[in-house]
Amino acid sequence: MRWLTIFFLGWLAAPALAALNVVATTASMAMLAREVGGAALSVTVLAPSDRDPHMLQAKPSMIRALRDADLVVAVGAELEQGWLPAAIASSANPRLLPGRPGYFEAAAQVDLLDTGQAADRAHGDVHPAGNPHLHLDPLRMGRVAQALAERLGRLDANLAAPARQRAQRFAEAARERLPAWQTRTRGAPGVLLFHKDGIYLTERMSVPVLGYLEPVPGVPPSAGHLQGLRTRLQGKSGVILRHAYQPASGADSLARDLGWSVRVVALEPPVTADAAGYFGLIDQWVEAIAAAR
């Protein structure tokens, strides 16, 4: 009997299994899930950090991950429209259907920029619900964290109190870092973005956006569009920001003609990032913006 007692006590002391199986569409959403849910969650990321999340396709690995998930944490605002609905449908997991507790959209928790655009593909890769790249605003991410804590508590009451505490810590950490970021970017003349994905951060930092390399969202820059930017921006100061998966040629030629620099910044933190990794992403953008002197 003594060995049975030891076994039972050891079993009680063993770490609990993961309470919830969470699938996040992007690395930033996975970071929030880890920060808010802690060790009680097992988190899988669908979109690699070095890929454009607009352009993915539903894959068998996504479907397998979604099949056993208790919760999917999506960005929303149609960012994943080309692949997530198909992957969820193929997973045959009713818990993840929109409107169910197992489906969570970050974009539904905060106010968005660029709302009310016409759903007309002639205008490029538009998002009528609003710009989905809210993860580059740390304060909005703090509000999403707090909403996610409430959702986790709804799915598992044991998670409610600790998730709220962790979400509050994340939101406070974002607010505490904001003044230093704003000081670092104060007086920056502006940025030329490749795509309209940095506008949440530039608005939060009160930094002008001088234009976009894409003539319309999702459409590569044409020679005529680049020439128009050269003419309009000649003699001004700024910096060009792009991601590694975006073509370099247009940005590089425009930078040479304007005497500007090109900074390659990540859109997402690493897939395994915690809050420090996410804040490091914001640091990278802030340093790039501050380079435009």
GULO-647546 format. One record per residue: residue in one letter; x, y, z of N, C-alpha, C, O in turn. Coordinates in steps of 0.2 Angstrom, whole numbers, plus 5000, padded with zeros to 4 digits. Layout:
! residues N
aXYZXYZXYZXYZ...
***
This chain:
! residues 293
m500449945000500050005000500450065000500250124997r501050065003501550125003501650144996501650204995w501850104992501950124985501350154982501450204977l500750134983500150164980500050234983499850274979t500250244989500150304992500650354989500450414988i501250334988501750374985501550394978501650454976f501350344974501150354967500550404967500550454963f500050404972499450444972499750514973499450564970l500150524978500350594980500750624974500750684973g501150584971501550604965501150624960501250674956w500550594959500050604953499750674955499650714951l499650684961499350754963499850804962499550864961a500450794963500950844963501150864955501450914954a500950814951501150824944500850884941500250904943p501150914936500850974933500250954929500150904926a499751004930499150984926499150994919499651024916l498750954915498850954908498551024906498151054909a498751044900498451104897497751104897497351064895a497451164900496751164901496351184894495851154892l496651214890496351234883496851234878497451254878n496651204872497051204866496851264862496351264859v497351304861497251374857497551374851498151354850v497251394845497551404839497551484837496951504837a498151514836498151584834498351594827498751554825t498051634824498151644817498851674815499151664810t499051724820499651754819500151754825499851734830a500751774824501251764830500951814835501051804841s500751874833500551924838499951904842499851914848m499451864839498851834843499151784847498851774853a499651744845499851694849500251714855500151694861m500551774854500951804860500351824865500451814871l499851854863499351874868499051814871498951814878a498951764868498651704871499051674876498851654882r499751674875500251654880500251694886500251674892e500251764885500351814890499751804895499751814901v499151804892498551804895498351734899498151734904g498451684895498251614897498751584901498651544905g499451604900499951574904500051494902499851474897a500251464907500451394906499851344905499951284903a499251374906498651334906498451324898497951284897l498751354894498651354887499151314883499751324884s498951284878499451254873499251294866498651294864v499751334864499651374858499951354852500551344852t499551354846499851344840499751404835499251434836v500251414831500251474827500151454820500451404818l499651474816499551454809499951494804500251464799a500051554805500451604800501151614802501251634807p501651594798502351604799502451684800502151714796s502951704804503051774805503351804799503251864798d503651764794503951794788503551794782503851794777r502851784783502451774777501951824778501751844783d501651854772501151904772500451864774500251814770p500151884780499551844782498951854777498451814778h498951904773498451904768498451854763497951834760m499051824761499151784755499251714757499351674752l499051684763499151614764498551574761498051604759q498651514761498151464759497951414764498451394768a497351394765497251334770497651274768497651254762k497951244773498351184772498151134777497851144782p498351074775498151014780498451024787498051004792s499051054788499251064795498851114799498751104805m498551164795498051214798497451174801497251184806i497251134796496551094797496651054803496251044808r497251014804497350974809497451004816497150984821a497751064816497751104822497051134824496951124830l496651154820496051174821495551124823495051134827r495651064821495151004823495150994830494550974832d495651004834495650984841495651044845495751044851a495551104842495651164846494951184850494451164848d495051214856494551234860494351314858493851334859l494951344856494851414854495251434848495851414848v495051474844495451504839495451584840494951614841v496051614840496151684841496351714835496951704832a495951744831496051774825496151854825495851884830v496451884820496451954820495851984818495552024821g495551954813494851974810494952034805495452044802a494352064804494352124799494552094792494852134788e494352034791494451994785495251984783495351974777l495651994788496351984786496451914784496851904779e496151864788496251794786495651764782495651704781q495351814778494751794775494851734769494451694768g495451744766495651694761495851624763495851584758w495851614769496151544771495751524778495651464778l495651564783495451534789494751504789494651454791p494251544786493551504785493551444782493251394784a493951434777494051364773494351314778494151254778a494851334782495251294786494751274792494751214794i494351314795493851304800493351254797493151204801a493051264792492551224789492851154788492451104789s493451144785493751084784493851044790493950984790s494051084796494151054802493551014805493650974810a492951034803492351004806492351014813492050964817n492551064816492551084823492051134825492151194824p491451114827490951174828491051224833490751274833r491551204838491751254843491951314840491951364843l492251314834492651374832492251414827492551464824l491651394826491251434821491151504824491051514830p491151554819490951624821490351634825489851604823g490351664831489751674835489751624841489451634846r490251574841490351524846490851554851491251594849p490851534857491351554862492051534860492551564862g492151484856492751464853493051504848493651484845y492751554845492951594840493051664843492551694845f493651694843493851764845494151804840494651774837e493951864839494251904834494551974838494152004841a495151984837495452044840495152104838494952154841a494952114831494752174828494052184831493852244830a493652144833492952154836493052184843492552204846q493652194846493652214853493852284853493852314859v494052314848494352384848494052424842493752394837d494152494842493952534836494552524831495152524833l494352524825494852514819494852574815494452624815l495452584812495552634807495352614800495252554799d495252664796495052654789494352614788494352564784t493852624792493252594792492852624786492952674784g492352584784491852604779492052614772491752644768q492652574770492852574763492452534759492152484762a492352554753491852514748492252444747492852444746a491852394747492052324746492152314738491752284735d492652354736492752354728493452334727493952374729r493552274724494252254723494652294718495252284717a494252334714494652384710495052434714495552464711h494852434720495252474725495852444728496152464733g495952374726496452334729496252294735495652274735d496652274739496552224745496252264750496552284755v495552284750495252334755494952284760494752234759h494852324766494452284771493952334774494052384778p493352324771492752364773492652374781492452434783a492752324784492652324792493252374795493152394801g493752384792494352424795494952394793495052334792n495552434795496152404794496352354799496252364805p496552294797496652244802497252244806497352194810h497752284804498452284807498452314814498952344815l497952304818497952334825498452314829498652344834h498852254828499352234833499952274833500352274838l500052324829500552374829500352434834500752484834d499852434837499652484842499652444849499152414850p500152454853500152424859499552434864499452394868l499252494864498752514868498152474866497752444870r497952464859497452424857497552354859497052314861m498152334858498352264860498152244868497952194870g498252304872498152294879497352284880497152244884r496952314876496252304877496052244874495552204877v496352214869496252154866496352094871496052044872a496952104875497152064880496652054885496452004888q496352114887495852104893495152074890494852044894a495052084884494452054881494551974880494151934882l495151954879495351884878495351854885495151794885a495551884890495451864897494751844899494651794902e494351884897493651874898493351814894492951774897r493551804888493351744884493651684887493351634888l494351684889494651624892494251604899494151544900g494051654903493651644909492951614907492751574911r492651634901492051604899492151524897491651484899l492651514894492851444892493051394898492851334898d493351424903493651394909493651434915494051484915a493151434919493051474925493751484929493851534932n494151424929494751424933495251474931495751494934l495151494924495651534921495451614922495851654921a494851624924494651694924495051744928495251794925a495151734934495551774938496251784936496451844935p496651734935497351744933497351774926497851804925a496951754922496951784915496851864915497151894912r496351884920496251954920496851984923497052044921q497251954928497851984931498351994926498752044925r498451944922499051944917498851994911499252024909a498251994909498052044904498152114907498352154903q497952124913498052194916498852214916499052264914r499252164918499952174918500252194911500652234910f499952154906500152174899499952244897500352284894a499352254898499052324896499452384900499652434897e499652374906500052424910500752424907501052484907a501052374905501752374903501752414896502152444895a501252404892501152444886501152514887501452554884r500652534892500552604893501252634896501452694895e501552594900502252624903502752634898503152684899r502752594893503252604888503152654883503552684879l502452674882502252724877502652794877502852814872p502652824883503052884883503752884880503952934876a504152834881504752824879504752824871505152854868w504352784869504252774861504052834858504352854853q503552874861503352934858503952994858504053024854t504352994864504953034864505453014859505653064855r505552954857506052934852505752954845506252964841t505152954844504952974837504753044836504553064831r504753084842504553154841504953194836505553184837g504653224832504953264827505153224821505453254816a505053164820505153124814504753154809504153164809p505053164803504753194797504253154794503753184791g504253084795503753044792504052984789504652974788v503552934787503752874784503352864777502852884777l503752824773503352804767503352724768503852694768l502752704768502552634770502452594763502252624758f502652534763502452494757501752474757501452484752h501452454762500752434763500452474769500852494773k499752474769499452514775499452474781498952464784d500052444783500052404789500352444795500352414801g500652494794500952534800500652584803500852624807i499952594800499652664802499452664809499352724812y499252604812499052614819499652634824499552674828l500252614822500852644826501052714824501152754829t500952734818501152804816500652844819500852904821e500052824819499452874823499652874830499552934833r499752824833499952824841500552864842500552894847m501052864838501652904839501552974836502053014836s501052994832500953054829501453074824501753124823v501653024820502153024815501753024808501352984807p501953074803501553074797501753014793502252994792v501252994789501352944784501352984777500853014775l501852984774502053024768501752984761501753024756g501552924762501352894756501452814756501652794762y501252784751501252704751501552684744501452714739l502052634744502352614738501852574734501852574728e501352544737500752514733500352564731500052614735p500152574725499652624722498952604725498652654727v498752544726498152524730498352464734498852424732p498052454740498252394744498352334740497852304737g498852294741498952234738499252234731499352174728v499352294728499552294721500252324721500352374724p500752284718501452304718501552374714501152394710p502052414716502152484714502252484706502752444704s501952524703502152534695502652584694502752624699a502952594688503452644687503052714688503452764690g502452714685502152784685502052804693502052864694h501852754697501652774704502352794707502352844711l502852764706503552774709503752844707504052884711q503652864700503852924698503452984701503653034703g502752974702502353014706502553034713502553084715l502852974716503052984723503753024723503853064727r504153014718504853054717504653124717504953164720t504153144712504053214711503753244717503953304719r503353214721502953234727503453244733503353294737l503953194733504353194740505053224739505353224744q505153244733505853274732505953334736505553374737g506553334740506753384744506453374751506653414755k506053324752505853314759506253264762506653224759s506153254769506453204773505953144775505353164775g506253084776505853034778506252964777506852964776v505852914779506152844778505652794775505052804776i505952754771505452704768505552634772506052614774l504952614774504852554778504552494774504052504770r504852434774504552384770504752314774505152314779h504352264772504552194775504952154771504952164765a505252104774505752064770505452024764505752014759y504752014764504451974759504152024754503852004749q504252084754504052134749504652154745505152154747p504452164738505052174734505452234735505152284738a506052234734506552284736506652334731506852394733s506552314725506852364719506552434719506852484719g505852434720505552504720505752544726505852604725a505752514731505952554737506652574737506852634739d507152534734507852554734507952604729508352654730s507652604723507752654718507452724720507752774719l506852724724506552784726507052814732507052874732a507252774736507752794741508352824739508552884741r508652794733509252824730509052894727509452944728d508452904724508352964721508153024726508253084725l507853004732507653044737508253064742508153104746g508753014742509253024747508952994754509253024759w508552954754508252924760508552854761508952834757s508452834767508652764769507952714768507452734769v508152654767507652604768507752554774508252534775r507252544778507252504784506852444783506252454781v507052384783506652324783506452304790506952294794v505852304791505552294798505152234798504852214792a505052194803504652134803503852164804503752214808l503452124802502752144803502452104809502052134813e502752044811502552014817503151994821503751994818p503051984827503651954831503751884830503351854826p504251854832504351784831503751744834503451764838v503751684831503151644833503151624840502551604843t503651624843503751604850503751664855503951654861a503651714852503751784856503251784862502751764862d503551814868503151834874503051904873503251934868a502851934879502752014879503452044877503352094873a503952024880504652054878504752054871505052104868g504651994867504751994860504252044856504452074851y503652044859503152094855503452164856503452204851f503552184862503852254863504452264859504652324857g504852214858505452214854505252234847505652274844l504752204845504452224838504352294837504552334833i503952324842503852394842504452434843504452484840d504952414847505552454847505852454840506152504838q505852404836506152394830505852454825506152484822w505152454825504852504821504952574824505052624820v505052584830505152654833505852674831505952734829e506352634831507052644829507052664821507352714819a506652624817506652644810506352704809506552744805i505752724812505452784811505952844813505952894810a506252834819506752884821507352894817507652954817a507452854812507952854808507852914802508352934799a507252934802507052984797507153054800506753084802r507853074799507953144802508253184797508453244798
***
